[in-house]
Amino acid sequence: MGTSIGAADVETVVADAADTLAQAEGQDWHVPAGDLEWTCWETIEHTADDLFAYAAQLGPRRPPRDTHVPFGCERRRPGGPANTIFADPEAGNAGLVQVLEASGAFLSAMVKTVPSTVRAHHVFGLADPEGFAAMGILEVLVHMYDVTAGLGLGWQPDPDLCARILTRLFPDVDQGADPWAATLWATGRISLPDKAKLDRWRWYAAPAENTP
């Protein structure tokens, strides 16, 4: 397969996440998400918020190149994620998954329709639509790792997708024989036999021609 990343990849990973979460719909999602200080509910909500925010950055006719589109943002508890998007608790776990799917659809639609020449602000670089697609996918991949650890579910993403995300966002990371493990290492989730667990990390949102 090629190395590009597009709207179809966003749709696929969000659908995979939703199908996985459906297996635990009857569980308590207010338990810790793996090693995070957030609950599984908060982490899924944060992921939906990321997908929405990445779509929003591409929305204006002249996307901001030095800041975020100024939606309101708040924390619902000290130490919780700062979000624009929140799910109605009365809608339950199934409702939260719908919020995740809707936010993913927003990002997919923007990636399909915004010209590839458009650039918009992200703290890790001035990104194009493919970059925002890659960042959204990465958020789903790694936060589903956190959430499935908390809920006792399996989560094994497509190695080809992981390899393409690493190529796009972490060009200096050695993918080795297991791109998923390399993704988890690059985002501070795990150690590898020859690499200590990272306590600080970043990706590169700008297209390759602008990446160090």
C-alpha positions as CSV (number, residue, x, y, z in Angstrom):
1,M,0.0,0.0,0.0
2,G,1.0,3.7,-0.4
3,T,2.1,6.0,2.4
4,S,-0.6,8.6,2.1
5,I,-3.3,9.0,4.7
6,G,-6.9,10.1,3.9
7,A,-10.5,10.4,5.0
8,A,-11.1,6.7,4.5
9,D,-8.5,5.9,7.1
10,V,-10.2,8.2,9.6
11,E,-13.5,6.5,9.0
12,T,-12.0,3.1,9.3
13,V,-10.2,3.7,12.6
14,V,-13.2,5.4,14.2
15,A,-15.5,2.6,13.1
16,D,-13.0,0.0,14.6
17,A,-13.0,2.0,17.8
18,A,-16.8,2.2,18.0
19,D,-17.1,-1.5,17.3
20,T,-14.6,-2.3,20.0
21,L,-16.2,-0.1,22.6
22,A,-19.6,-1.6,21.8
23,Q,-18.3,-4.9,23.3
24,A,-18.1,-3.1,26.7
25,E,-21.3,-1.0,26.5
26,G,-22.7,-2.4,29.7
27,Q,-19.5,-1.8,31.7
28,D,-18.7,1.2,34.0
29,W,-16.6,3.6,31.9
30,H,-15.8,5.8,34.9
31,V,-12.8,3.7,35.7
32,P,-9.1,4.8,35.0
33,A,-8.0,4.5,31.3
34,G,-4.8,2.5,31.6
35,D,-2.1,4.6,33.1
36,L,-3.9,7.9,32.5
37,E,-5.3,10.1,35.3
38,W,-8.5,10.3,33.2
39,T,-11.4,7.9,33.2
40,C,-12.3,5.8,30.2
41,W,-15.3,8.1,29.6
42,E,-13.2,11.2,29.8
43,T,-10.6,9.7,27.5
44,I,-13.1,8.8,24.8
45,E,-14.7,12.3,25.2
46,H,-11.3,13.8,24.8
47,T,-10.6,11.8,21.6
48,A,-13.9,13.0,20.2
49,D,-12.9,16.5,21.1
50,D,-9.6,16.1,19.3
51,L,-11.3,14.9,16.1
52,F,-13.7,17.8,16.2
53,A,-10.9,20.3,16.9
54,Y,-8.8,19.0,14.0
55,A,-11.8,19.4,11.7
56,A,-12.5,22.9,13.0
57,Q,-9.0,24.1,12.3
58,L,-9.6,23.4,8.6
59,G,-13.1,25.0,8.5
60,P,-12.6,28.8,8.1
61,R,-12.0,30.2,4.6
62,R,-8.7,31.5,6.0
63,P,-7.6,28.9,8.6
64,P,-5.6,30.4,11.5
65,R,-1.9,29.8,11.1
66,D,-0.8,30.9,14.6
67,T,-3.6,29.9,16.9
68,H,-6.7,27.7,17.3
69,V,-10.2,28.5,16.1
70,P,-11.6,30.1,19.3
71,F,-14.2,27.7,20.4
72,G,-14.9,27.8,24.1
73,C,-13.1,25.1,26.2
74,E,-13.4,24.0,29.8
75,R,-12.5,21.3,32.3
76,R,-15.3,19.7,34.2
77,R,-13.1,18.7,37.1
78,P,-9.6,19.6,38.2
79,G,-7.1,17.4,36.3
80,G,-9.7,16.4,33.7
81,P,-9.4,17.1,30.0
82,A,-10.1,20.5,28.6
83,N,-12.8,20.0,26.0
84,T,-15.2,21.8,23.7
85,I,-17.1,18.6,23.0
86,F,-18.9,16.8,25.8
87,A,-21.4,14.0,25.7
88,D,-24.7,14.1,27.5
89,P,-24.2,11.7,30.4
90,E,-27.9,10.7,30.3
91,A,-27.2,9.2,26.8
92,G,-25.0,6.6,28.4
93,N,-22.0,4.8,26.9
94,A,-23.8,4.3,23.6
95,G,-24.4,8.0,23.3
96,L,-20.7,8.7,24.0
97,V,-19.8,6.4,21.1
98,Q,-22.1,8.3,18.8
99,V,-20.3,11.5,19.8
100,L,-17.0,9.9,18.9
101,E,-18.4,8.7,15.5
102,A,-19.9,12.1,14.7
103,S,-16.6,13.9,15.5
104,G,-14.8,11.4,13.3
105,A,-17.2,12.1,10.5
106,F,-16.6,15.8,10.8
107,L,-12.9,15.3,10.4
108,S,-13.3,12.9,7.5
109,A,-15.6,15.3,5.7
110,M,-13.1,18.2,6.1
111,V,-10.2,16.1,4.9
112,K,-12.2,15.1,1.8
113,T,-13.2,18.6,0.8
114,V,-10.4,21.0,1.9
115,P,-7.6,21.5,-0.7
116,S,-4.3,19.8,0.1
117,T,-2.6,23.2,-0.2
118,V,-4.4,24.5,2.9
119,R,-2.4,24.9,6.1
120,A,-3.6,25.5,9.6
121,H,-2.1,25.8,13.1
122,H,-1.2,23.0,15.4
123,V,1.2,23.3,18.3
124,F,3.4,20.7,16.6
125,G,3.6,22.4,13.2
126,L,1.6,24.0,10.4
127,A,-0.5,21.1,9.1
128,D,-2.2,20.2,5.9
129,P,-5.4,18.1,5.7
130,E,-3.5,14.9,5.6
131,G,-1.6,16.0,8.7
132,F,-4.9,16.6,10.6
133,A,-6.2,13.2,9.4
134,A,-3.0,11.5,10.7
135,M,-3.2,13.3,14.0
136,G,-6.8,12.4,14.5
137,I,-6.0,8.7,13.7
138,L,-3.1,8.8,16.1
139,E,-5.4,10.1,18.9
140,V,-7.8,7.3,18.3
141,L,-5.1,4.6,18.1
142,V,-3.3,5.5,21.3
143,H,-6.3,6.6,23.4
144,M,-8.1,3.4,22.5
145,Y,-5.0,1.6,23.9
146,D,-5.6,3.5,27.1
147,V,-9.3,2.9,27.2
148,T,-9.2,-0.8,26.3
149,A,-6.6,-1.4,29.0
150,G,-9.1,0.1,31.5
151,L,-12.0,-1.9,30.2
152,G,-10.2,-5.2,29.6
153,L,-10.7,-5.2,25.9
154,G,-8.3,-6.1,23.0
155,W,-7.1,-3.5,20.6
156,Q,-4.7,-4.4,17.8
157,P,-4.7,-1.8,15.0
158,D,-3.7,-2.5,11.4
159,P,0.1,-2.5,11.2
160,D,0.0,-0.8,7.8
161,L,-1.9,2.1,9.2
162,C,0.4,2.4,12.1
163,A,3.4,2.4,9.7
164,R,1.9,5.2,7.7
165,I,1.1,7.3,10.8
166,L,4.7,6.9,12.0
167,T,6.0,7.8,8.5
168,R,3.8,11.0,8.5
169,L,4.1,12.2,12.1
170,F,7.3,10.5,13.5
171,P,9.7,10.4,10.6
172,D,12.7,9.8,12.8
173,V,11.2,6.8,14.7
174,D,12.5,3.4,13.8
175,Q,9.4,1.3,13.0
176,G,11.2,-2.0,13.4
177,A,9.2,-5.2,12.8
178,D,6.2,-4.0,14.8
179,P,4.9,-0.5,13.8
180,W,2.2,-0.7,16.5
181,A,4.7,-1.2,19.3
182,A,6.8,1.6,17.8
183,T,3.7,3.9,17.9
184,L,3.1,3.1,21.5
185,W,6.8,3.8,22.3
186,A,6.8,7.0,20.4
187,T,3.8,8.3,22.3
188,G,5.2,7.4,25.8
189,R,3.0,4.3,26.4
190,I,5.6,1.5,26.6
191,S,9.3,0.7,26.7
192,L,11.0,-1.5,24.1
193,P,13.8,-4.0,24.7
194,D,16.4,-1.4,23.6
195,K,14.5,1.8,24.4
196,A,13.3,3.3,27.7
197,K,9.8,4.6,28.0
198,L,9.6,8.2,27.0
199,D,8.3,10.8,29.5
200,R,8.3,13.6,26.9
201,W,7.5,13.2,23.2
202,R,6.1,15.1,20.2
203,W,5.2,14.5,16.6
204,Y,5.7,16.7,13.4
205,A,2.4,18.0,12.0
206,A,3.9,19.9,9.0
207,P,4.1,18.1,5.6
208,A,7.4,16.3,4.9
209,E,8.9,19.2,3.0
210,N,8.7,21.3,6.2
211,T,9.7,18.6,8.6
212,P,13.2,18.8,10.2
